Amino acid sequence: MRKTIGHALALAMGLVIAGLAMPAAAQVATEVPPAVPGAEAVRLERITVHSREIEGNLLGTPADRPVIVVLPPSYDREPGRYYPVVYALHGYSIDAEQWIQEIRIEQTAAAAFAQGTPEMILVLPSSKNVYNGAFYSNSVTTGNFENFIADELVAHIDSRYRTLARPESRGLVGHSMGGYGASRIGVRRADRYRALYLMSPCCQSPLGMRGLTAADAQAIFGLTSPEQSASLPFNQRGTMAFSAAYSPNPNRPPLFIDLPVDETGTERPEILAKWTANAPLAFIDQYSTLVRQYRAVGLDVGNRDGLVRDTTLMAEAMRALGVPTEFEVYDGDHTNRLAFRMQDNVLPFFGRNLDFTQP
C-alpha cells in the first residue's frame, strides 16, 4: 500500500480513514475484551430506512439504507419502558456490518450494561458508497447523508422504537471517518444531541491537498465510470471520496467531482477553499451557541495513531467554548482497542451524560 497522496497532508488521509491500509472488503483485527459472566444478551434488528435526502444522488447510491439497531436486554420484557438512543457512525471502506464486528457490539454492549451502564438503544447506519464512504456530508454527488443521519434516521427510529425522543436523551459517536461525521453533524446539528463522542476522528483540520500530483489527477480523471475507482490505489480512491463530499460537480460526468488540482498538478484555490470549509475546526466557532448546549463531549485516540494532533485540537476547541470535555490519549493504534473503548469508555460516557428520565 502506498503511503503517499502528496506527502504529509495527504498522508493524514490514509491514517484518518477507517479500514486503514486495508482492502475495501477486509476486516481489521480488534482485540476482544473478556466476556462478562452472566451478561444478558442484546438483540439486533436489521432494518431498511428509505431516505428522500439520498434519492437522486449522482453516484446512484441506493436511497434504501441498511441500519442495524441494537436493543438492550430489557427492551422486550419491559414494554412500558423508553430508552435513550446513541447513533454510532462507521469509518471509511467498511459498512455497519463490519463496524459491529470491529467493536464487537453484541458482546461489548451486553457487558457494559451488565457492569452498570444504564441500558440504551444503539443505531448503526451504513454510509458506504462506490467511492467507499460518503463522509456524512450533504452533496449532490453522494446524497445528503448529513440530513439523513440528523433528521430522517432520527425521525424513523423515534417512530418505530420506544425512544426518549428528545435531545437530552440522544447521543452521537463515530470512529475515524465516522468520527468526522460525528463531529461534523454533532457541531452543525448540535440541537439534536446532548452528548457527543469522537473516536480517533479524522479530518478535523483542513486537509489541504498541495501534494496531489498531476499523475494522481490524471489517473482519477482517466476513469470512465465511478465503479472503476475500485481499481485505484487506496489513497486515490479516498481522494475521490473527499471530492464527492466536499467538491461535487454535477457538470463533470461521469465522476461528478472536482479535485483541488487540475490535470497538470496545478492547485485550484477555489476548490481547496471548499475542502477547508468542511473541516470542523474551521467551522466550529460558527456554531458555538449550539455546541455549548452539550452536557458533555468525549474524545479519545491511541498514542500510536496518526490522529493524535487533530483529536487534541478538537478537544481544545471544545474546551475553549466552555463545553465539558473528556479527552484521553490511550495506549493503542487506530483500531486495535475499539471494542475495549466501546465497552469501557464510550457506552459508560453516554450512560453518565444522557437523560434516562421516563415520560
N, C-alpha and C positions, 0 to 999 in steps of 0.2 A: 504494500500500500504506500503510495507516495505520501509524503508528509508536507508537501508544499502546495499552496494555491497562489502564492505570492508572498512568501516569507512570513514574517511574524504575525501580521494582522490576519492573514488568511489561515495560518496555522491554527489560530484560535478556533476557526470554524471547524476544523477537523476534530478538535477536542470538545467543542461545545455541543456537537450533535450526538444525541444518544444513539447507541449502536456503534460507537466509535470503532473505526478501523475494522468493521465487520461487514461482510456481505449483507445485503438487504434482508435476506431470509434467515440469517444466523441469529442465534440466541446467545447473548453474553452470559458468562458464568457469574452467578452471585452466590455468596456464602449463605448457608441456611442456618437460621437460629435453631437452637434445640427446641424440641416440642415441649409444650406446657401440659403436663398431665391433667386430664380432666377438662381441658378446654372444650367448650361446646362448639359445634360446627356452625359456620356461617352458611348461607345459601346463596348461590349465584344464579342470577337470571340474565339471559342474553336476549336483548330486545333490539328492535329497529325503530329508529326515530326519523321521520321524514323532515327534511329541512327545506323550507322555501327560500331561506337565505343562501343555500348552496345550489339550488336549482339553476341551471343555465350557465354554470361556470365553463370557461373556455377549454379547460383540460378534460371535461367530461367526467369529472369525479362524481360518483353517484350521490344523489341527494338523500337516499335512504342510508342512514348512518348506523353502523353497528355500535351498540353500547352495552357494557357489562355493568350490572347492578349487583352489589354485594349487600345482602340483607342480614342483619345481626341475628344472633341465636333466638332472641325473644320475640322477633317480629311476628312469627306465625302463631305463637301461643298467647300473645297479649294483643288481641285485636283492637283494643281501645287505646293503645299507646302510639305516640307520634315521636318522630326521630329527627335530629339534625341531619344534614346531608353535607358530605365532603366530595367535591368533584376533583378527580385526580387525572392529570394530563401526562401522556406518554411522550417519549423522545423521538428523535429522528430515526428513520429507517425501520421502525417497528410499529406495530399496531397495539390495540388494547389487549389482544390475546397474549402477545409476547410480553407486554408490560406486566400483566398479572402473574406471569411466571417469574419475571425478574424480581418482583417484590414479594413473591410467594404469598399472594394476598389471602388465600384461604387459611393458611397456617398463621400468618402474622396478624391478621385481623382477629381471628379467634383467640390467639394468645394475648393480644393487647386487651381485649375485652375480659378475658379470664383473669388478667393481672390488675384489673381495676379501672381501666379506661371505660368511661360510660359508652354505651352502645350507640352507634350511629349508622346511617346508610352511606355506602360509598358508591360513586358513579364514575365509570371509566369509559369515556368515549374514544372512538378512533378518528384520527385525522390524517392517516397516511394517504398519499396520492401518487400519481405516476412519477413525480419528482421525489418521492419518498417522505414528504412531510409538508404540511400546509402552513406551519409556523403560526397557527392560531390567529391569523390576520384576516382582514377584510380585503378581498381582491377580486376583480372581475375574472382573473385567470384561475384562481384557486377556488373561488366561492367565499362567502362571508363566514369564515369559521369563528371569528370573534363573536359575531352576533348569534351564531348557532349555539355556542357554549354558554354565553352570558344570558341569553334570552330564551330561545326556543327550547333548549335542553332543560333548563331550569323549570320552565312552564310545564313541559311534558312530565318531568319527574314529580313535580308537585301535584299534578292532576292524577297521576297513576298510583302513587305510593302515599303512605301515611307519613308525610313530612311536616316538620315545623317550618312552614312556608314563610319565613321572614329572614331578613339579612343577618340578624343576630344569631341565627341557627344554621348558617350556611358558610362553608369553608371552601378554599381552593388551594390545591397543591399541584406541583408538577416537577418533573426532573429533566434537566438538560434543555432540549427544545421545549419540553413541557414546562420546565421552569421558566423559560422565556414566555411561553403562553400564559403561565400563571402570573408572571409579573406584568405582562402587557395588559391582560384582561383585569388583573387584580388592581392595577393602578387606574386604568381608564374607566373601569366599571366598578369601582370600589363601593358604590352604593348597593351592590348586590350581595356583598360578603362582609363578614366582620372578623374573619381570621384568615391569614394568608401564609403559606409555607412554600419556600423556594428551595428545591434540592439541586445543588450544582447548576444554577440557571445559566444558560448561555446568552450571549448577545446583549448583555446589559449595557455595555459601552458601544458607541458607534463602531461598526466593524471596519469601515474603510475597505477599499479593495485596490489600493495603489499597486500592489504586486501582481495583479491579474495580468497575464501576458497575452500578447496577440495570438499565440498558439492556443491558449485556453479558449479565447473568444472564438477563434476560427473553428475549433473542434466542436464547440457548442452550436454555433450557427450553421455548421455543416450538416446538422441533423435535419431530417425531413419529416419527423414526427416526434411528439413528446415521448412516445414509448421507446424510441431509440436511445433516450437518455440512460437506460439501464446498461448500455454498453460502455458508458463513460467511467473514468476513474471516480472514486468516491468524492473527491474534492470538487470536480467539475459538476457532478450531479447535484451536490449540495449548493453550489453557486446558482444553479438553475432554480432550486427551491427557494433560496433567498430572493432571487429576482422575481419569481412568480408572486411572492408575498409582498415584496416591497416596491417593485418597479414593474408592474404588469403593463403590457401594451397590447390592447385588443387589435391594433392596426398592424401588428407584426406576426402574422401566422407563419409557420404552424406552431411555434413555441410560445408566442404571446408574452414575451418578456423583453425587457431592456437590461443590458449589462452596464456596469459603471465604467466600462472601457469599450471602445469600438474595435473593429477587426484589426486595426493597426496597433492596438495596445494603448491608444491614447485615452487618457481618463476623460470621462464625461461628468463634469461637476454637477450638472443638473440632476443626474441620476444618483450620484453619490449623496447629494443632499436628501433625496428621498430615503435612502438607506439610513442615513443619520437620524432622520426624523422618526424612524421606527425603533430606535434604541430607548428602552425605558429610562436610562439615566439622562437622556436628552429631553424627555417629556414629563418626567415625574413632577417637576415643580408646577407644571400647568394644572395638575390635578391635586394640589396639596390639600385643598379643603376636603375633598372626598377621602383622600388617603388618611387624613387624621382621624377619620371615623373608626379605623381599625382598633379592635380591642388588643390585638397582638399580631405581630409579623414574626415568623421564624425563618431562618436561613441556615443551611449547612453546606459543607463542601469538604471533600477529602484533601488531606495535605499533599497527596501525590496527584492531584487533579490540576489541569491547566487553567481551571476557572476560579482559583482562589482569589485573584485580584478583582475580577468582576463581582464575585459574590460579596467580597469585603466592601467594595464601593457601594453596592446596593444597600447593604446593612447600614453603612454610614449615612447614606441619603435618607433612609427611613428614620434613623435616629435624629438627623438634623431637622426633620419635620415634626419631631416630638412623638413619633409613634413608638409604643412599647415594642422593643425588638429583641429577640433572642437570636444569637449567632454563634455557631460553633464550627471550627475547623477540626475535623476528626481524623483519626489515623485510617487512611484508606485511599482508594483511587476513585475513578469516575463512577464505577458501577459495583465494585465488589461488596460493599456494605449496605446496599439498598434495602434488602429485606430487614436487616437489623434496624436500620434507621426508621423504616416504616413502623415496625413493631414497637420500638423502644422510645422513639422520639416524635415522629410525625403524628401518629394517632393519639398518643397522650397529650400532645400540644393542643389538638383540636378538642380533646376531652376537657382540658382546662379552660379553653377560651371561647367555646360556643355555648349558647343558651339552650339548656335542656328542659326548660320550664314547659309543662304540659298546658295545652289550651284549656 
